[in-house]
Amino acid sequence: MTLKPLVIDKLVAKIPVIQGGMGIGVSLANLAGAVAREGGIGILSTAQIGYQEEMFEKSPLRANMDAIKKQFDKAKEIAKGGVVGFNIMAATFQYERYVKRCVEVGADVIICGAGLPVNLPELVEGSKTKIAPIVSSNKAAKVLLGLWKKRYNKTADFVVVEGPKAGGHLGFKADSMDESIENMDNELKEIIATVNAFGEEFNRTIPVIFAGGVYTRSDIDYYLSLGCSGVQMATRFVVTEECDAPESYKQSYIDAKEGDIGIIKSPVGMPGRAIKNQFTERIKHETIPIEKCRNCLSYKHCDRKTIPYCISQTLLNAVTKEPNHALVFAGSNAYRIKEKTTVRKIFEELTQAN
Ligand SMILES: Cc1cc2nc3c(=O)[nH]c(=O)nc-3n(C[C@H](O)[C@H](O)[C@H](O)COP(=O)(O)O)c2cc1C
């Protein structure tokens, strides 16, 4: 069977695959543009998106605002008419400014995770930008969509459900990860029922997209059979020619074995999935002083005085210095990647009819 396009209101992606946002510096214009060109949805991560800008050290916020436009325009050029959007963490310091800037530059979609984006509908009001929250539980889906309905009489354009096999920050408890993996299909079915109920109330279809551990075409077919309209994949796109991360970062994926991917404690207060290395060993028993605060997270999500290490610094180090001494986020399937490929080859494989 051929894959059906992903239809989000009037926005259409030929292939129902969204490339998950990867910060810092992993999903920028080259990767997002290439994915969009192949018919998927390419997503730029706004997390310190301007780290390569000259003014970044002096004024990270300004550098990030500038880079949002530069990276988006470049991705759109590469995409040749394809769909490009942003991933913004709701926990970002001055989150509202990031959302407004992404709308201003013409984002096709905005996907918000790492916290519940309670005022997102208000921030995109009057624009063509489609919005999606990332949720990991039915409870979160109900609370957020209920709130959007009550406050704004609006609903999501689509919903991304992120399961516990994903890379990066996870919306699950670290000590019950295996249980969460076992329960995820049931949770997903409940979320789909909740989202469909909101869809009926608003007389529209709200696509549900599953993320976390999706690797092959049969994985995609499986989630479509559960009632999803598409999938979000991130890890699979890291070791491609187009991915914006440096070679050393990609090499750490190639070198990783199954037992090398594990759960870490992030100062954001959520667990994260990453490649075990010298840095992840160090943070088990050491507090790493903050070299410089770049105000990446809101005060509610980062207590500058008590955090064990700076999340921004260590994610930046992973793309600017030696990844082995930094935090390399990766999904549970990263060990399956054995060699570098291209975005086109991945799409050729995923779109081959079973
Ligand atoms: C290196 C890396 C960085 C990530 N950074 C972010 C991020 O900044 N914000 C976010 O919402 N999700 C982030 N994620 C999660 C992905 O967007 C995606 O939902 C998830 O990894 C999907 O699972 P998969 O990697 O198994 O395909 C990241 C994932 C990886 C692997």
The ligand as an ORCA input file, in Angstrom:
! r2SCAN-3c Opt
* xyz 0 1
  C      19.307     14.508     19.291
  C      17.879     14.748     19.648
  C      17.480     16.007     20.073
  C      16.147     16.268     20.375
  N      15.764     17.526     20.732
  C      14.460     17.813     20.950
  C      14.048     19.144     21.232
  O      14.855     20.083     21.276
  N      12.721     19.368     21.459
  C      11.786     18.347     21.391
  O      10.582     18.593     21.597
  N      12.161     17.078     21.104
  C      13.459     16.797     20.873
  N      13.825     15.508     20.544
  C      12.771     14.485     20.341
  C      12.420     14.301     18.863
  O      11.902     15.462     18.294
  C      11.449     13.137     18.585
  O      10.145     13.400     18.994
  C      11.849     11.799     19.148
  O      13.216     11.649     19.279
  C      11.260     10.712     18.273
  O      11.790      9.450     18.555
  P      12.944      8.763     17.649
  O      14.132      9.611     17.849
  O      13.040      7.407     18.219
  O      12.482      8.794     16.222
  C      15.174     15.227     20.270
  C      15.581     13.945     19.861
  C      16.909     13.699     19.545
  C      17.308     12.329     19.097
*
